[in-house]
Each structure stands twice: as structure tokens, then as C-alpha cells.
């Protein structure tokens, strides 16, 4: 599955509700999931890490959808060979 396919799946399944919730509230859900991922990483919980990575990515797709950002296209900044240096 490509990133764009997953992002479209999230939009089709949750888009209406996500748009109603809006960016600020959705961002808070995203941050909550990032916190849960941090806990799973700290605890070394392999199964938990997988689930939390999936949750973080799904909420990132939601944020992108309600802000009209195509994540796959946005990631071209890294795959185009034009990125210099390290962050």
C-alpha cells in the first residue's frame, strides 16, 4: 500500500467526523498518540510499539487530510535528492 492509498482510506472512513472536529482537537488526539508511542518505546513493548506507530500515522494522515496536504507528495522533499544536511 502506498502512503496516498492509506491517507485516502483514512479520509473515506473518518473524513466527515475529522473535519467536524477540526485541526486543534485533532492535533491533541495526535499528540496523545505520540505520548502513547513514547511510552511503548520506553517500555520496549514490541506489540505496543507497532500499534502505536500505526495510530500515530493514522492521526498524522487525519491532520493532513483536514489541512489539504498530500503526505506522499510532501515526502518528495526527502526523495527528490534536494535535501541537504541533517536535522
TORFIRO-733835 format. One record per atom (N, C-alpha, C): atom name; x, y, z. Coordinates in pm, 1 decimal. Atoms other than C-alpha are relative to their C-alpha. Layout:
<nodes>
<node site="CA" east="X" north="Y" up="Z"/>
...
</nodes>
This chain:
<nodes>
<node site="N" east="84.9" north="-117.8" up="0.0"/>
<node site="CA" east="0.0" north="0.0" up="0.0"/>
<node site="C" east="89.5" north="124.2" up="0.0"/>
<node site="N" east="-70.1" north="-127.9" up="3.5"/>
<node site="CA" east="123.6" north="348.1" up="-83.5"/>
<node site="C" east="-57.1" north="92.4" up="107.8"/>
<node site="N" east="44.2" north="-96.9" up="-100.1"/>
<node site="CA" east="102.1" north="633.6" up="163.9"/>
<node site="C" east="-130.2" north="66.4" up="-44.1"/>
<node site="N" east="120.3" north="-68.5" up="49.6"/>
<node site="CA" east="-155.3" north="807.0" up="-54.9"/>
<node site="C" east="-123.8" north="-89.1" up="10.0"/>
<node site="N" east="113.2" north="92.2" up="-11.6"/>
<node site="CA" east="-375.7" north="494.7" up="-51.0"/>
<node site="C" east="-49.7" north="-5.7" up="144.8"/>
<node site="N" east="39.0" north="3.2" up="-140.7"/>
<node site="CA" east="-370.7" north="481.2" up="327.4"/>
<node site="C" east="-65.3" north="131.9" up="40.2"/>
<node site="N" east="57.4" north="-130.4" up="-31.9"/>
<node site="CA" east="-436.3" north="854.2" up="354.4"/>
<node site="C" east="-142.4" north="10.4" up="-55.6"/>
<node site="N" east="134.1" north="-0.5" up="60.1"/>
<node site="CA" east="-734.6" north="814.9" up="119.8"/>
<node site="C" east="-94.7" north="-89.6" up="80.0"/>
<node site="N" east="81.2" north="89.4" up="-82.9"/>
<node site="CA" east="-862.6" north="520.1" up="326.7"/>
<node site="C" east="-45.2" north="71.5" up="127.4"/>
<node site="N" east="33.6" north="-74.1" up="-122.9"/>
<node site="CA" east="-849.1" north="734.0" up="642.5"/>
<node site="C" east="-102.9" north="107.8" up="-30.9"/>
<node site="N" east="94.4" north="-105.0" up="38.8"/>
<node site="CA" east="-1028.6" north="1017.2" up="462.1"/>
<node site="C" east="-139.0" north="-57.4" up="-24.6"/>
<node site="N" east="130.0" north="59.4" up="32.2"/>
<node site="CA" east="-1306.0" north="791.8" up="331.7"/>
<node site="C" east="-69.3" north="-54.3" up="124.8"/>
<node site="N" east="58.7" north="62.1" up="-118.7"/>
<node site="CA" east="-1355.7" north="619.9" up="665.5"/>
<node site="C" east="-36.1" north="100.7" up="109.3"/>
<node site="N" east="16.9" north="-90.9" up="-113.7"/>
<node site="CA" east="-1323.1" north="912.2" up="907.4"/>
<node site="C" east="-11.2" north="147.4" up="-37.8"/>
<node site="N" east="-10.6" north="-138.5" up="45.0"/>
<node site="CA" east="-1313.7" north="1230.0" up="696.7"/>
<node site="C" east="-106.8" north="94.8" up="49.3"/>
<node site="N" east="108.3" north="-90.5" up="-40.0"/>
<node site="CA" east="-1653.8" north="1374.9" up="779.2"/>
<node site="C" east="13.8" north="38.8" up="147.6"/>
<node site="N" east="-14.7" north="-25.5" up="-143.1"/>
<node site="CA" east="-1606.1" north="1339.8" up="1154.4"/>
<node site="C" east="127.3" north="79.4" up="28.4"/>
<node site="N" east="-126.6" north="-70.4" up="-20.5"/>
<node site="CA" east="-1244.9" north="1457.8" up="1132.8"/>
<node site="C" east="-12.7" north="148.3" up="-34.2"/>
<node site="N" east="19.3" north="-139.9" up="38.6"/>
<node site="CA" east="-1344.1" north="1776.5" up="950.4"/>
<node site="C" east="-83.0" north="74.8" up="103.3"/>
<node site="N" east="82.5" north="-62.9" up="-103.1"/>
<node site="CA" east="-1609.9" north="1847.8" up="1211.5"/>
<node site="C" east="81.9" north="28.1" up="126.0"/>
<node site="N" east="-82.2" north="-16.0" up="-119.3"/>
<node site="CA" east="-1354.1" north="1802.9" up="1491.7"/>
<node site="C" east="96.1" north="116.9" up="-17.2"/>
<node site="N" east="-90.7" north="-109.4" up="28.8"/>
<node site="CA" east="-1111.8" north="2044.0" up="1325.7"/>
<node site="C" east="143.9" north="-27.6" up="39.1"/>
<node site="N" east="-142.7" north="17.5" up="-20.3"/>
<node site="CA" east="-739.2" north="2088.5" up="1343.4"/>
<node site="C" east="43.0" north="3.2" up="146.8"/>
<node site="N" east="-50.3" north="-2.9" up="-138.6"/>
<node site="CA" east="-687.3" north="2193.5" up="1708.6"/>
<node site="C" east="-30.9" north="-126.9" up="79.4"/>
<node site="N" east="37.1" north="120.2" up="-75.7"/>
<node site="CA" east="-878.1" north="1898.8" up="1857.0"/>
<node site="C" east="67.5" north="-124.1" up="-58.2"/>
<node site="N" east="-65.5" north="113.6" up="63.7"/>
<node site="CA" east="-732.7" north="1656.0" up="1604.5"/>
<node site="C" east="147.7" north="-2.6" up="35.8"/>
<node site="N" east="-140.9" north="-6.4" up="-38.8"/>
<node site="CA" east="-383.4" north="1776.4" up="1684.5"/>
<node site="C" east="19.2" north="-53.2" up="141.9"/>
<node site="N" east="-10.2" north="51.0" up="-137.2"/>
<node site="CA" east="-447.2" north="1699.9" up="2052.8"/>
<node site="C" east="-8.9" north="-153.2" up="1.5"/>
<node site="N" east="6.8" north="146.2" up="10.2"/>
<node site="CA" east="-550.2" north="1341.9" up="1961.5"/>
<node site="C" east="132.7" north="-54.5" up="-51.6"/>
<node site="N" east="-128.5" north="41.0" up="55.9"/>
<node site="CA" east="-232.6" north="1314.4" up="1753.9"/>
<node site="C" east="108.6" north="0.2" up="107.9"/>
<node site="N" east="-100.4" north="-11.8" up="-105.8"/>
<node site="CA" east="-17.2" north="1432.7" up="2044.8"/>
<node site="C" east="-20.0" north="-108.8" up="106.1"/>
<node site="N" east="26.8" north="108.5" up="-95.3"/>
<node site="CA" east="-189.2" north="1184.7" up="2277.5"/>
<node site="C" east="58.0" north="-131.5" up="-51.6"/>
<node site="N" east="-53.6" north="122.6" up="58.2"/>
<node site="CA" east="-95.4" north="903.8" up="2038.8"/>
<node site="C" east="152.6" north="0.7" up="-0.6"/>
<node site="N" east="-145.6" north="-10.1" up="-5.9"/>
<node site="CA" east="263.3" north="1030.2" up="2021.2"/>
<node site="C" east="47.5" north="-33.4" up="141.4"/>
<node site="N" east="-33.5" north="33.5" up="-138.2"/>
<node site="CA" east="271.4" north="1009.7" up="2401.0"/>
<node site="C" east="-9.7" north="-149.0" up="26.7"/>
<node site="N" east="14.3" north="144.7" up="-17.4"/>
<node site="CA" east="144.3" north="652.9" up="2391.7"/>
<node site="C" east="112.9" north="-74.5" up="-70.7"/>
<node site="N" east="-114.1" north="59.8" up="69.3"/>
<node site="CA" east="414.5" north="569.8" up="2136.3"/>
<node site="C" east="126.1" north="16.1" up="84.2"/>
<node site="N" east="-117.3" north="-22.9" up="-85.1"/>
<node site="CA" east="676.1" north="725.3" up="2364.5"/>
<node site="C" east="3.7" north="-99.6" up="115.3"/>
<node site="N" east="7.3" north="96.8" up="-109.7"/>
<node site="CA" east="558.4" north="502.4" up="2648.3"/>
<node site="C" east="35.9" north="-139.3" up="-48.1"/>
<node site="N" east="-29.0" north="133.4" up="54.4"/>
<node site="CA" east="567.8" north="189.1" up="2431.7"/>
<node site="C" east="148.3" north="-13.8" up="-34.0"/>
<node site="N" east="-142.5" north="3.2" up="32.2"/>
<node site="CA" east="918.0" north="278.0" up="2311.3"/>
<node site="C" east="84.6" north="-13.1" up="126.8"/>
<node site="N" east="-75.6" north="2.4" up="-126.0"/>
<node site="CA" east="1041.6" north="339.0" up="2665.6"/>
<node site="C" east="-9.6" north="-135.4" up="68.5"/>
<node site="N" east="22.0" north="129.0" up="-64.9"/>
<node site="CA" east="896.0" north="10.2" up="2784.7"/>
<node site="C" east="51.3" north="-117.4" up="-82.6"/>
<node site="N" east="-47.8" north="107.3" up="86.3"/>
<node site="CA" east="1032.7" north="-189.6" up="2490.8"/>
<node site="C" east="-109.1" north="-97.8" up="-38.6"/>
<node site="N" east="117.0" north="82.6" up="29.3"/>
<node site="CA" east="684.0" north="-322.4" up="2420.8"/>
<node site="C" east="-15.9" north="-13.5" up="-151.6"/>
<node site="N" east="-0.8" north="18.2" up="144.8"/>
<node site="CA" east="718.7" north="-464.8" up="2068.1"/>
<node site="C" east="-139.5" north="8.4" up="-60.5"/>
<node site="N" east="136.2" north="-2.1" up="54.1"/>
<node site="CA" east="348.0" north="-527.9" up="2006.1"/>
<node site="C" east="-62.1" north="138.8" up="18.1"/>
<node site="N" east="51.1" north="-134.2" up="-26.7"/>
<node site="CA" east="257.4" north="-195.5" up="2166.0"/>
<node site="C" east="59.2" north="103.5" up="-94.0"/>
<node site="N" east="-65.1" north="-94.2" up="92.2"/>
<node site="CA" east="511.6" north="-11.6" up="1950.3"/>
<node site="C" east="-65.9" north="-5.2" up="-136.8"/>
<node site="N" east="61.7" north="13.4" up="132.8"/>
<node site="CA" east="359.6" north="-149.1" up="1631.4"/>
<node site="C" east="-135.6" north="69.1" up="-4.6"/>
<node site="N" east="132.7" north="-61.2" up="-4.2"/>
<node site="CA" east="9.9" north="-45.3" up="1731.2"/>
<node site="C" east="5.9" north="151.0" up="12.0"/>
<node site="N" east="-10.1" north="-144.6" up="-18.9"/>
<node site="CA" east="118.1" north="298.7" up="1843.9"/>
<node site="C" east="57.5" north="70.3" up="-121.8"/>
<node site="N" east="-47.9" north="-58.7" up="125.1"/>
<node site="CA" east="319.6" north="363.9" up="1528.3"/>
<node site="C" east="-114.6" north="12.6" up="-99.6"/>
<node site="N" east="115.3" north="-4.2" up="90.6"/>
<node site="CA" east="6.3" north="277.7" up="1330.1"/>
<node site="C" east="-96.4" north="111.3" up="39.8"/>
<node site="N" east="91.0" north="-104.5" up="-46.6"/>
<node site="CA" east="-206.9" north="508.3" up="1546.2"/>
<node site="C" east="54.3" north="139.1" up="-30.6"/>
<node site="N" east="-62.0" north="-130.6" up="27.8"/>
<node site="CA" east="38.5" north="797.9" up="1512.6"/>
<node site="C" east="-10.2" north="31.2" up="-148.7"/>
<node site="N" east="5.9" north="-23.5" up="144.0"/>
<node site="CA" east="50.0" north="753.7" up="1135.6"/>
<node site="C" east="-143.0" north="29.7" up="-45.2"/>
<node site="N" east="140.0" north="-24.0" up="36.4"/>
<node site="CA" east="-330.8" north="735.1" up="1108.9"/>
<node site="C" east="-42.4" north="141.9" up="38.2"/>
<node site="N" east="35.7" north="-136.0" up="-42.0"/>
<node site="CA" east="-371.1" north="1057.7" up="1309.5"/>
<node site="C" east="76.9" north="104.6" up="-79.1"/>
<node site="N" east="-74.0" north="-91.7" up="86.4"/>
<node site="CA" east="-98.1" north="1224.3" up="1102.0"/>
<node site="C" east="-71.8" north="13.8" up="-134.1"/>
<node site="N" east="77.0" north="-3.7" up="124.6"/>
<node site="CA" east="-295.5" north="1130.4" up="790.6"/>
<node site="C" east="-126.7" north="81.5" up="17.7"/>
<node site="N" east="120.1" north="-78.0" up="-28.4"/>
<node site="CA" east="-606.9" north="1275.6" up="950.2"/>
<node site="C" east="31.5" north="148.8" up="-1.1"/>
<node site="N" east="-39.9" north="-141.5" up="-0.8"/>
<node site="CA" east="-429.5" north="1604.2" up="1018.8"/>
<node site="C" east="28.8" north="49.4" up="-141.0"/>
<node site="N" east="-29.6" north="-38.4" up="138.0"/>
<node site="CA" east="-300.7" north="1610.3" up="663.2"/>
<node site="C" east="-128.0" north="15.1" up="-81.3"/>
<node site="N" east="125.3" north="-6.2" up="75.4"/>
<node site="CA" east="-646.4" north="1538.2" up="522.5"/>
<node site="C" east="-77.5" north="127.2" up="28.7"/>
<node site="N" east="83.5" north="-116.2" up="-32.0"/>
<node site="CA" east="-822.3" north="1816.2" up="709.3"/>
<node site="C" east="73.5" north="131.6" up="-26.8"/>
<node site="N" east="-76.9" north="-119.3" up="35.8"/>
<node site="CA" east="-543.9" north="2056.5" up="609.5"/>
<node site="C" east="45.0" north="-3.3" up="-145.5"/>
<node site="N" east="-25.0" north="9.9" up="145.0"/>
<node site="CA" east="-537.2" north="1955.7" up="240.4"/>
<node site="C" east="147.1" north="-19.8" up="-35.2"/>
<node site="N" east="-139.4" north="33.1" up="27.6"/>
<node site="CA" east="-185.3" north="1810.1" up="247.9"/>
<node site="C" east="7.5" north="-145.7" up="-43.4"/>
<node site="N" east="-25.8" north="134.5" up="50.0"/>
<node site="CA" east="-89.6" north="1506.8" up="41.6"/>
<node site="C" east="135.0" north="-43.1" up="58.2"/>
<node site="N" east="-123.1" north="38.7" up="-68.5"/>
<node site="CA" east="167.2" north="1335.0" up="265.4"/>
<node site="C" east="100.9" north="-61.8" up="-96.6"/>
<node site="N" east="-92.3" north="63.9" up="93.6"/>
<node site="CA" east="313.4" north="1125.5" up="-14.8"/>
<node site="C" east="71.6" north="105.6" up="-83.7"/>
<node site="N" east="-60.0" north="-108.5" up="77.4"/>
<node site="CA" east="370.8" north="1437.7" up="-223.1"/>
<node site="C" east="94.1" north="81.9" up="86.9"/>
<node site="N" east="-84.4" north="-77.7" up="-91.5"/>
<node site="CA" east="508.5" north="1625.1" up="78.5"/>
<node site="C" east="132.6" north="-71.6" up="26.0"/>
<node site="N" east="-122.2" north="76.9" up="-26.8"/>
<node site="CA" east="760.8" north="1344.3" up="135.8"/>
<node site="C" east="98.3" north="4.2" up="-115.8"/>
<node site="N" east="-91.5" north="-13.3" up="113.3"/>
<node site="CA" east="907.3" north="1410.0" up="-207.9"/>
<node site="C" east="115.6" north="94.1" up="32.6"/>
<node site="N" east="-110.2" north="-87.9" up="-40.2"/>
<node site="CA" east="1114.7" north="1677.5" up="-35.3"/>
<node site="C" east="119.5" north="-83.9" up="44.0"/>
<node site="N" east="-108.4" north="88.6" up="-42.0"/>
<node site="CA" east="1319.7" north="1385.0" up="101.3"/>
<node site="C" east="45.4" north="-94.1" up="-110.7"/>
<node site="N" east="-34.4" north="97.5" up="103.2"/>
<node site="CA" east="1311.8" north="1158.7" up="-203.3"/>
<node site="C" east="50.0" north="63.6" up="-128.7"/>
<node site="N" east="-38.8" north="-68.4" up="123.6"/>
<node site="CA" east="1392.0" north="1421.8" up="-466.1"/>
<node site="C" east="150.3" north="20.7" up="-12.0"/>
<node site="N" east="-143.9" north="-19.9" up="3.1"/>
<node site="CA" east="1759.1" north="1438.7" up="-372.6"/>
<node site="C" east="42.3" north="143.5" up="25.1"/>
<node site="N" east="-30.7" north="-140.6" up="-21.1"/>
<node site="CA" east="1736.8" north="1808.3" up="-288.5"/>
<node site="C" east="19.6" north="38.3" up="146.1"/>
<node site="N" east="-17.0" north="-29.8" up="-141.5"/>
<node site="CA" east="1765.5" north="1779.4" up="88.9"/>
<node site="C" east="148.4" north="-0.1" up="34.0"/>
<node site="N" east="-140.7" north="-8.8" up="-39.3"/>
<node site="CA" east="2098.4" north="1895.6" up="225.3"/>
<node site="C" east="10.3" north="1.3" up="151.7"/>
<node site="N" east="-27.6" north="-4.3" up="-141.4"/>
<node site="CA" east="2241.0" north="1841.7" up="569.0"/>
<node site="C" east="-88.4" north="-94.2" up="80.1"/>
<node site="N" east="72.4" north="84.8" up="-91.9"/>
<node site="CA" east="2085.7" north="1681.1" up="871.2"/>
<node site="C" east="-78.5" north="87.1" up="96.8"/>
<node site="N" east="78.5" north="-70.6" up="-100.4"/>
<node site="CA" east="1822.5" north="1783.1" up="1122.1"/>
<node site="C" east="18.0" north="-67.9" up="131.5"/>
</nodes>
